[in-house]
Amino acid sequence: MSKFEQKSPNKDHFLYSFLNPRSMAIFGANNNLLSTMGSMQLRNIITGKGIEEIFPVHPRLEKVQGFKAYKSVFDIPVTPDFAFLILPPKAVIDVMEECGQKGIKHLLITSGGFREIGSEGINLSNKLDKLAKKYNIRFIGPNCLGFYNAWYGYPEKKDAYINTFWPYMIPERGNISLISQSGTIAAQTFWHAKELGVKISKSISVGNERNIDLVDFLEYFKNDDQTEVIGLYIEEVKRGKEFIKIAKDITPKKPIVAMYAGGTKAASRSIMSHTGSIGGSNKMMKAVFNTTGIFHTDSIIEFLHYLRTFSAAQKYNIFPNGKRIGIITDSGGSGSMMAKTAELNGLIVPEFSSELKKSIFEIIPPTASAINPIDVTFDVNFVNLLYKIPKIVMKSGEVNAIIVYGVFDFDEVLDTMENSGMILDDKMKDIKMMIDNAVLKPIKRLMKKYSIPVFYAGPFPYKYPWFQKFLSYDIPIFELWDLPTKCLKILCQYSEYRRNRLTLFASP
C-alpha cells in the first residue's frame, strides 16, 4: 500500500454519506441499456461493486438488471441511505415526497426541466425546496449527472468505486477532485483523463445547486486527505463571500484550477438555458481568482494538464524553489521553441556555467551544444538524454526545474526492425525493460532528493506504450513542446505562493 493510499476520507462532513452510501433506491432505470440514461447509470453503479444493496423502483417490472424491483419506495423492506432520481421533472416532486415519508435523507436528482426552463421550472424548484425543508432532506442537483468516487468505502473496500455518470470509462484512482456545474466537464473528460494520466479521486456534477453547492464541496475537500488538488468548472458562484473565504483557506495547501464559462454575451445566454445560472464578468471572476490564489484557464487541455502537474507535485512533494529551468533536447527546433515560451511565461533559461558545460561535454557528441538549451543532436544512448544529463544538471544547483524533449517509443522502432526482416538479439529486446531501471526509477528518486521536477516530452501521442509507462510512474510527459513550459510556469507560481502562504499572485 502506497503512502497516499493510507490517507483517510473526510468522514466528519455530511457529504461523506452522499459519496459512500451502503444502500440505494433508484427511480428511472429499466433493462434497456442502450436507450435509457438511468439504465446506463445503474449499470455503472453495479460495475463499481461498492453499494451493498440496490433497490430499483419500477411500476411494471419484476426485475431490473438482475435486482428485484419494487412498485413503490414504500415496498422496500429497509430505508435506503440514498435515492437516485432520473425522472420527468413533475414526477420528481411526487417521488421526493414519498422518499421523505420513507425517511430517506439523501437524494441525487439528475432530472432537468427546473429553473433553466423558466417560470414553470422555477415553480418546481420551489417545491423541491419546500419538500427538502419539510423532511430534512439534502440533495444534489437537479439537472446534474451526480458523482464519481474512486475511493468508495475505502479502506474497508479496497477496489470499489461508485459512478453515477453514464460514461463507462473511468480514469485511474488518484488525488484530484473535480467540482463542476456541467455534467460534461465532470464526466466526459474521463476518456482524456485516463489517457493523459490525470488520476481522479472524486468528480462531482452539481447541476443547479438547489440544495448543495460549490462551497459545500469545497468545505468537504478541504479536509479530505484523498483530495490534494481541486478542479472547478464554474458558471456562477452563489455564495461569493463564503467561496472566497474557503478558497483562501484551501489554496496554500491544495492548489485549485478553475475554468469559468461566463463573461461573454453568447456564453451567458448558453449558461442561462443550460442551468439557469447568471454569472459575472470575466474581470470580476479574474479578480476573485487572483484574490484567492486560484489558477484559471479557458482551455480544457490546459485544465487537465495543470491538474496533472499539481497532482504529481503534491503526491511526491516536489516543488521548485525558483524559476530557473534547464532545457535538454535532441532537436534544436523544439529547444528554441521551449526556450522562447519559457521566457514569455516568466521563467528564466540561464546560460550554464563553464564548469557545468564542461561536465556535460564529457558525455554528449562533439557536434552538440551545452549552453542551455542543451542540444545533444543525435545520440544512440537514450539513457544519456533521459537520465545522465538531467542528473548532472540537477546536481549543479544551477536550475530549479528541467524539461527534456526526445522521448521516443522504442517499441515501434523495434517492431519496424522485426517487420523489415531484422533479427533482434536479446540485448536489443532488453531495451523495453531498460527504461524502468535505467531512467524512470532513478530520475524519480533524484526529483524527490533535489525537489527539482523533470518534465519529459516527445513527438508521440500519449497512447503510445512508452508515454504510458512514464505516466504510470507519475512522471510528467507531454506530446510535443507547447505545454511543458506553461505547466512549469503555474507550478513555479504555486510553489512561490505556497512558500509565502498569503502572498497574492497574478493568475496565468
C-alpha positions as CSV (number, residue, x, y, z in Angstrom):
1,M,0.0,0.0,0.0
2,S,1.4,3.4,-1.0
3,K,1.7,6.3,1.4
4,F,-1.2,8.1,-0.4
5,E,-3.4,5.0,-0.2
6,Q,-3.1,5.1,3.6
7,K,-4.9,8.5,3.7
8,S,-8.4,8.8,5.1
9,P,-11.6,10.3,3.7
10,N,-13.3,13.2,5.4
11,K,-15.9,11.2,7.4
12,D,-16.9,14.1,9.6
13,H,-18.7,16.0,6.9
14,F,-22.3,15.3,5.8
15,L,-21.2,14.8,2.2
16,Y,-19.3,11.7,3.2
17,S,-22.6,9.8,3.5
18,F,-23.6,11.0,0.0
19,L,-20.4,9.7,-1.6
20,N,-20.4,6.4,0.3
21,P,-24.0,5.2,0.5
22,R,-24.4,1.5,1.6
23,S,-27.9,1.2,0.1
24,M,-29.7,2.9,-2.7
25,A,-33.1,3.2,-4.2
26,I,-33.1,4.1,-7.9
27,F,-36.0,5.6,-9.9
28,G,-35.9,5.7,-13.7
29,A,-33.8,2.6,-14.6
30,N,-35.0,-0.4,-16.6
31,N,-33.5,-3.2,-18.6
32,N,-32.8,-1.3,-21.8
33,L,-29.2,-0.2,-21.5
34,L,-28.9,1.5,-24.9
35,S,-31.8,3.9,-24.9
36,T,-32.4,4.8,-21.2
37,M,-29.9,7.1,-19.4
38,G,-31.0,5.8,-16.0
39,S,-30.3,2.3,-17.0
40,M,-26.8,3.1,-18.2
41,Q,-26.2,4.9,-14.9
42,L,-27.4,1.9,-12.9
43,R,-25.1,-0.3,-14.9
44,N,-22.1,1.9,-13.9
45,I,-23.1,1.7,-10.3
46,I,-23.3,-2.1,-10.5
47,T,-19.9,-2.2,-12.2
48,G,-18.3,-0.3,-9.3
49,K,-19.1,-3.2,-6.9
50,G,-19.5,-0.9,-3.9
51,I,-23.1,-0.4,-2.9
52,E,-24.2,-3.4,-1.0
53,E,-28.0,-3.1,-1.6
54,I,-29.7,-1.7,-4.7
55,F,-33.4,-1.3,-4.8
56,P,-34.8,-0.4,-8.3
57,V,-38.3,1.1,-8.1
58,H,-40.4,0.4,-11.3
59,P,-44.2,0.3,-11.6
60,R,-44.3,-2.6,-14.0
61,L,-41.1,-4.7,-14.0
62,E,-40.4,-7.6,-11.6
63,K,-36.6,-7.3,-12.0
64,V,-34.3,-4.5,-13.2
65,Q,-30.9,-5.6,-14.3
66,G,-31.0,-8.7,-12.1
67,F,-32.3,-6.9,-9.0
68,K,-35.7,-7.4,-7.5
69,A,-37.8,-4.3,-8.5
70,Y,-40.4,-2.6,-6.2
71,K,-43.6,-1.0,-7.3
72,S,-43.1,1.8,-4.7
73,V,-40.5,3.1,-2.4
74,F,-42.8,2.1,0.5
75,D,-42.4,-1.6,-0.6
76,I,-38.7,-1.6,0.0
77,P,-38.0,-3.6,3.2
78,V,-35.5,-1.1,4.6
79,T,-34.9,2.6,4.4
80,P,-32.2,3.2,1.9
81,D,-29.3,5.6,2.6
82,F,-29.7,7.3,-0.7
83,A,-32.2,7.7,-3.5
84,F,-31.3,8.4,-7.2
85,L,-34.0,10.0,-9.3
86,I,-33.8,10.0,-13.1
87,L,-37.4,11.0,-13.9
88,P,-39.5,13.7,-15.6
89,P,-39.5,16.8,-13.5
90,K,-43.1,16.7,-12.4
91,A,-42.7,13.1,-11.3
92,V,-39.7,14.1,-9.2
93,I,-41.9,16.1,-6.9
94,D,-44.2,13.2,-6.1
95,V,-41.3,10.7,-5.7
96,M,-39.4,13.2,-3.4
97,E,-42.5,13.4,-1.2
98,E,-42.6,9.6,-1.0
99,C,-38.9,9.4,-0.2
100,G,-39.3,11.9,2.6
101,Q,-42.2,9.9,4.0
102,K,-40.0,6.8,3.8
103,G,-37.2,8.6,5.8
104,I,-34.6,8.8,3.0
105,K,-32.4,11.9,3.8
106,H,-30.0,12.0,0.8
107,L,-31.2,12.4,-2.8
108,L,-29.5,12.7,-6.2
109,I,-31.8,14.4,-8.8
110,T,-30.4,14.0,-12.3
111,S,-33.6,15.3,-14.0
112,G,-33.6,18.5,-15.9
113,G,-36.5,20.8,-16.5
114,F,-36.3,23.1,-13.5
115,R,-35.1,26.7,-13.2
116,E,-33.3,26.5,-16.5
117,I,-36.6,26.4,-18.5
118,G,-38.2,29.5,-17.0
119,S,-41.2,30.2,-14.7
120,E,-42.7,26.6,-14.7
121,G,-39.3,25.2,-13.8
122,I,-38.8,27.8,-11.1
123,N,-42.1,26.8,-9.6
124,L,-41.0,23.2,-9.5
125,S,-37.7,24.2,-7.9
126,N,-39.5,26.0,-5.1
127,K,-41.5,22.8,-4.5
128,L,-38.1,20.9,-4.1
129,D,-37.1,23.5,-1.5
130,K,-40.2,23.0,0.5
131,L,-40.0,19.2,0.5
132,A,-36.3,19.3,1.5
133,K,-37.2,21.6,4.4
134,K,-40.3,19.5,5.4
135,Y,-38.4,16.2,5.5
136,N,-34.9,17.5,6.3
137,I,-33.6,16.2,3.0
138,R,-30.3,17.2,1.4
139,F,-30.0,16.7,-2.4
140,I,-27.5,17.1,-5.2
141,G,-29.0,18.7,-8.4
142,P,-31.3,18.9,-10.1
143,N,-30.1,18.8,-13.7
144,C,-26.8,17.0,-13.0
145,L,-25.1,13.7,-13.6
146,G,-24.2,13.1,-9.9
147,F,-20.8,11.9,-8.8
148,Y,-17.9,9.6,-9.1
149,N,-16.0,8.4,-6.0
150,A,-12.9,6.3,-6.8
151,W,-12.3,5.8,-3.1
152,Y,-15.8,4.5,-2.3
153,G,-15.8,2.8,1.2
154,Y,-12.0,2.9,1.5
155,P,-10.1,1.4,3.3
156,E,-12.7,-1.2,4.1
157,K,-13.4,-1.7,0.4
158,K,-10.1,-1.8,-1.5
159,D,-11.1,-1.7,-5.1
160,A,-14.7,-0.5,-5.2
161,Y,-16.0,2.8,-6.6
162,I,-19.3,4.5,-7.3
163,N,-20.0,6.1,-10.7
164,T,-23.5,7.6,-11.3
165,F,-22.3,9.1,-14.6
166,W,-23.3,7.5,-17.9
167,P,-19.8,7.2,-19.5
168,Y,-18.4,3.8,-18.7
169,M,-14.7,4.6,-18.9
170,I,-13.1,5.6,-15.6
171,P,-9.6,7.1,-15.1
172,E,-7.0,5.8,-12.7
173,R,-7.7,6.5,-9.0
174,G,-5.6,9.4,-7.6
175,N,-5.7,12.7,-5.7
176,I,-7.5,15.1,-8.0
177,S,-11.2,16.0,-7.2
178,L,-13.4,17.9,-9.6
179,I,-16.5,20.1,-8.8
180,S,-18.4,21.0,-11.9
181,Q,-21.6,22.9,-12.7
182,S,-21.6,21.0,-16.0
183,G,-22.0,17.2,-16.2
184,T,-19.9,17.2,-19.4
185,I,-16.8,18.5,-17.6
186,A,-17.4,16.2,-14.6
187,A,-17.9,13.0,-16.7
188,Q,-17.0,13.3,-20.3
189,T,-13.4,14.3,-19.6
190,F,-12.8,10.8,-18.2
191,W,-11.5,9.4,-21.5
192,H,-8.9,12.1,-21.9
193,A,-8.1,11.9,-18.2
194,K,-7.3,8.2,-18.5
195,E,-5.0,8.7,-21.5
196,L,-3.3,11.8,-20.0
197,G,-2.7,10.2,-16.6
198,V,-5.0,12.6,-14.8
199,K,-5.8,10.5,-11.7
200,I,-9.2,11.2,-10.2
201,S,-10.2,10.9,-6.6
202,K,-13.8,12.3,-6.9
203,S,-15.8,14.1,-9.5
204,I,-19.0,16.0,-8.8
205,S,-21.7,17.3,-11.1
206,V,-23.6,19.8,-9.0
207,G,-26.1,20.9,-11.6
208,N,-28.4,23.7,-10.5
209,E,-27.1,23.6,-6.9
210,R,-30.5,24.0,-5.4
211,N,-29.6,22.5,-2.1
212,I,-25.8,21.7,-2.2
213,D,-23.4,23.9,-3.9
214,L,-19.7,24.5,-4.8
215,V,-18.9,25.9,-1.3
216,D,-20.3,22.7,0.4
217,F,-18.0,20.5,-1.7
218,L,-15.0,22.8,-1.2
219,E,-15.6,22.5,2.5
220,Y,-15.6,18.8,2.2
221,F,-12.5,18.6,0.1
222,K,-10.6,21.0,2.3
223,N,-10.3,18.2,4.9
224,D,-10.4,15.2,2.7
225,D,-6.9,13.6,2.7
226,Q,-7.8,11.7,-0.5
227,T,-8.0,15.1,-2.3
228,E,-4.8,17.1,-2.8
229,V,-5.7,19.0,-6.0
230,I,-9.1,20.6,-6.9
231,G,-10.5,21.4,-10.3
232,L,-13.5,23.7,-10.7
233,Y,-15.9,24.4,-13.6
234,I,-17.9,27.5,-12.8
235,E,-20.9,29.1,-14.4
236,E,-21.8,31.2,-11.3
237,V,-20.9,31.5,-7.6
238,K,-23.9,31.6,-5.4
239,R,-22.2,32.4,-2.1
240,G,-19.5,34.7,-3.1
241,K,-18.1,35.6,0.4
242,E,-18.1,32.0,1.6
243,F,-16.5,30.9,-1.7
244,I,-13.6,33.4,-1.3
245,K,-13.1,32.5,2.3
246,I,-12.9,28.8,1.8
247,A,-10.8,29.1,-1.3
248,K,-8.3,31.2,0.6
249,D,-8.1,28.6,3.3
250,I,-7.5,25.8,0.8
251,T,-5.1,27.1,-1.8
252,P,-2.0,27.4,0.5
253,K,-2.2,23.6,1.0
254,K,-4.1,22.3,-2.0
255,P,-3.9,24.0,-5.5
256,I,-7.2,24.9,-7.2
257,V,-7.5,25.2,-11.0
258,A,-10.7,26.7,-12.4
259,M,-12.5,27.2,-15.7
260,Y,-15.0,30.0,-15.9
261,A,-17.6,29.6,-18.6
262,G,-19.3,33.0,-18.4
263,G,-18.2,36.5,-19.2
264,T,-19.4,36.9,-22.8
265,K,-22.8,37.6,-24.2
266,A,-23.1,34.2,-26.0
267,A,-21.7,32.3,-23.1
268,S,-24.1,33.9,-20.7
269,R,-27.1,33.1,-23.0
270,S,-25.9,29.5,-23.2
271,I,-25.5,29.1,-19.4
272,M,-28.9,30.6,-18.7
273,S,-30.5,27.9,-20.9
274,H,-28.2,25.2,-19.5
275,T,-28.5,25.6,-15.8
276,G,-30.4,28.9,-15.3
277,S,-27.3,30.5,-13.8
278,I,-26.4,34.1,-14.0
279,G,-22.6,34.6,-13.9
280,G,-20.4,37.6,-13.5
281,S,-18.0,39.4,-15.9
282,N,-14.6,37.9,-16.8
283,K,-13.0,40.9,-15.0
284,M,-14.9,40.2,-11.8
285,M,-14.1,36.5,-11.8
286,K,-10.4,37.1,-12.6
287,A,-10.3,39.3,-9.5
288,V,-11.8,36.5,-7.4
289,F,-9.3,34.0,-8.7
290,N,-6.4,36.4,-8.1
291,T,-7.6,37.2,-4.6
292,T,-7.9,33.5,-3.6
293,G,-4.9,32.1,-5.3
294,I,-6.9,30.0,-7.8
295,F,-5.3,29.3,-11.2
296,H,-7.6,29.7,-14.2
297,T,-7.7,28.8,-17.8
298,D,-10.2,28.8,-20.7
299,S,-8.7,25.7,-22.2
300,I,-9.8,22.2,-21.2
301,I,-6.5,20.8,-22.4
302,E,-4.6,23.2,-20.1
303,F,-7.1,22.5,-17.3
304,L,-6.3,18.7,-17.4
305,H,-2.6,19.3,-17.7
306,Y,-2.4,21.8,-14.9
307,L,-4.3,19.3,-12.6
308,R,-1.9,16.5,-13.5
309,T,1.1,18.8,-12.9
310,F,-0.1,19.7,-9.4
311,S,-1.1,16.1,-8.7
312,A,2.4,14.7,-9.0
313,A,3.9,17.7,-7.2
314,Q,1.5,17.2,-4.2
315,K,1.9,13.4,-4.1
316,Y,5.7,13.5,-4.0
317,N,6.2,16.9,-2.5
318,I,8.3,18.1,-5.5
319,F,8.1,21.9,-5.7
320,P,10.7,24.1,-7.5
321,N,12.5,26.7,-5.3
322,G,12.8,29.2,-8.2
323,K,12.1,29.9,-11.9
324,R,15.4,28.8,-13.5
325,I,14.9,26.0,-15.9
326,G,17.3,23.7,-17.9
327,I,16.2,22.5,-21.3
328,I,17.7,19.3,-22.7
329,T,16.7,18.2,-26.2
330,D,17.7,16.1,-29.2
331,S,16.1,18.7,-31.5
332,G,17.3,22.3,-32.0
333,G,13.9,23.5,-33.1
334,S,12.0,22.2,-30.1
335,G,14.7,23.5,-27.8
336,S,14.4,27.0,-29.3
337,M,10.6,27.0,-29.0
338,M,10.7,25.8,-25.4
339,A,13.3,28.5,-24.5
340,K,11.1,31.2,-26.1
341,T,7.8,30.1,-24.4
342,A,9.6,29.6,-21.1
343,E,10.8,33.2,-21.1
344,L,7.4,34.5,-22.4
345,N,5.9,32.7,-19.4
346,G,8.2,34.5,-16.9
347,L,10.7,31.6,-16.5
348,I,14.5,32.0,-16.6
349,V,16.7,30.0,-19.0
350,P,20.2,30.8,-17.7
351,E,23.3,30.0,-19.7
352,F,25.2,27.3,-17.8
353,S,28.5,27.9,-16.0
354,S,31.7,26.9,-17.6
355,E,32.1,24.1,-15.1
356,L,28.7,22.7,-15.8
357,K,29.2,22.9,-19.6
358,K,32.4,21.0,-19.2
359,S,30.7,18.2,-17.3
360,I,28.0,18.0,-20.0
361,F,30.5,17.9,-22.8
362,E,32.1,14.8,-21.4
363,I,29.0,12.7,-22.4
364,I,27.5,14.5,-25.4
365,P,28.6,14.2,-29.0
366,P,31.2,16.7,-30.3
367,T,28.6,18.3,-32.5
368,A,26.3,19.0,-29.6
369,S,25.7,22.2,-27.6
370,A,25.8,22.6,-23.8
371,I,24.9,26.2,-23.3
372,N,21.2,25.8,-22.3
373,P,19.2,24.6,-24.1
374,I,21.4,21.5,-24.3
375,D,21.1,20.1,-27.8
376,V,22.6,16.6,-28.0
377,T,21.6,16.3,-31.7
378,F,21.7,12.5,-32.3
379,D,22.9,10.2,-29.5
380,V,22.1,6.5,-29.7
381,N,22.4,6.2,-25.9
382,F,18.9,7.4,-24.8
383,V,19.9,7.0,-21.2
384,N,22.3,10.0,-21.6
385,L,19.4,12.2,-22.7
386,L,16.8,11.0,-20.4
387,Y,18.8,10.4,-17.2
388,K,22.5,11.1,-17.1
389,I,22.4,14.7,-18.4
390,P,19.5,15.7,-16.2
391,K,21.3,14.2,-13.2
392,I,24.4,16.3,-13.9
393,V,22.3,19.5,-14.3
394,M,20.3,18.7,-11.1
395,K,23.4,18.2,-9.1
396,S,24.9,21.5,-10.3
397,G,22.3,23.6,-8.4
398,E,22.0,26.0,-11.4
399,V,18.3,25.2,-12.2
400,N,15.1,24.7,-10.3
401,A,13.3,22.6,-13.0
402,I,14.2,20.7,-16.1
403,I,12.4,19.9,-19.4
404,V,13.7,17.0,-21.5
405,Y,12.5,16.7,-25.1
406,G,13.3,13.5,-27.0
407,V,11.2,10.6,-25.7
408,F,10.6,8.1,-28.5
409,D,8.6,4.9,-28.4
410,F,11.3,2.2,-28.9
411,D,8.6,-0.5,-29.1
412,E,7.7,1.0,-32.5
413,V,11.3,1.1,-33.6
414,L,11.9,-2.5,-32.6
415,D,8.7,-3.5,-34.4
416,T,9.9,-1.8,-37.6
417,M,13.2,-3.6,-37.4
418,E,11.4,-7.0,-37.0
419,N,8.9,-6.3,-39.7
420,S,11.8,-5.4,-42.1
421,G,13.3,-8.9,-41.5
422,M,16.0,-8.0,-39.0
423,I,16.6,-10.5,-36.2
424,L,16.7,-8.8,-32.8
425,D,19.2,-10.1,-30.2
426,D,18.4,-10.3,-26.5
427,K,20.3,-7.0,-25.8
428,M,18.0,-5.1,-28.2
429,K,14.9,-6.7,-26.8
430,D,16.0,-5.7,-23.3
431,I,15.7,-2.0,-24.3
432,K,12.0,-2.3,-23.4
433,M,12.9,-3.2,-19.9
434,M,15.8,-0.7,-19.5
435,I,13.6,2.3,-19.3
436,D,12.2,1.3,-15.9
437,N,15.5,0.6,-14.1
438,A,17.8,3.0,-16.1
439,V,15.6,6.1,-16.3
440,L,12.3,6.1,-14.5
441,K,13.1,4.8,-11.1
442,P,16.3,6.7,-10.6
443,I,15.1,10.0,-12.0
444,K,12.1,9.9,-9.7
445,R,14.5,9.4,-6.7
446,L,16.5,12.4,-7.9
447,M,13.4,14.6,-8.2
448,K,12.5,13.9,-4.7
449,K,16.0,14.4,-3.4
450,Y,16.6,17.8,-5.0
451,S,12.9,18.9,-5.2
452,I,13.5,19.6,-8.9
453,P,10.7,18.5,-11.2
454,V,11.7,17.0,-14.6
455,F,9.2,17.2,-17.4
456,Y,9.6,15.0,-20.4
457,A,8.2,15.5,-23.9
458,G,8.4,13.8,-27.3
459,P,6.7,13.7,-30.7
460,F,4.4,10.7,-29.9
461,P,0.8,10.8,-28.8
462,Y,0.0,9.8,-25.2
463,K,-1.5,6.5,-26.2
464,Y,2.0,5.0,-27.1
465,P,3.4,2.4,-24.6
466,W,6.5,4.3,-23.5
467,F,4.5,7.5,-22.8
468,Q,2.0,5.5,-20.8
469,K,5.0,3.9,-18.9
470,F,6.2,7.4,-17.9
471,L,2.7,8.2,-16.7
472,S,2.4,5.0,-14.7
473,Y,5.4,6.3,-12.6
474,D,3.7,9.7,-12.2
475,I,6.4,11.3,-14.2
476,P,5.0,14.2,-16.3
477,I,5.3,13.7,-20.0
478,F,3.9,15.8,-22.8
479,E,3.0,15.4,-26.5
480,L,5.3,17.9,-28.3
481,W,6.6,21.0,-26.6
482,D,3.8,23.6,-26.2
483,L,2.5,22.6,-22.7
484,P,5.6,21.8,-20.6
485,T,6.6,25.4,-20.2
486,K,3.0,26.5,-19.4
487,C,2.8,23.8,-16.7
488,L,6.1,24.7,-15.3
489,K,5.0,28.3,-15.1
490,I,2.0,27.5,-13.0
491,L,4.0,25.1,-10.8
492,C,6.6,27.7,-10.1
493,Q,4.0,30.3,-9.4
494,Y,2.2,28.0,-7.0
495,S,5.5,26.9,-5.3
496,E,6.2,30.6,-4.6
497,Y,2.7,31.2,-3.3
498,R,2.9,28.1,-1.2
499,R,6.2,29.3,0.3
500,N,4.8,32.8,1.0
501,R,1.4,31.5,2.0
502,L,-0.7,34.7,1.8
503,T,1.2,36.4,-0.9
504,L,-1.1,37.2,-3.8
505,F,-0.1,36.4,-7.3
506,A,-1.5,37.0,-10.8
507,S,-3.2,34.1,-12.4
508,P,-1.8,32.6,-15.6
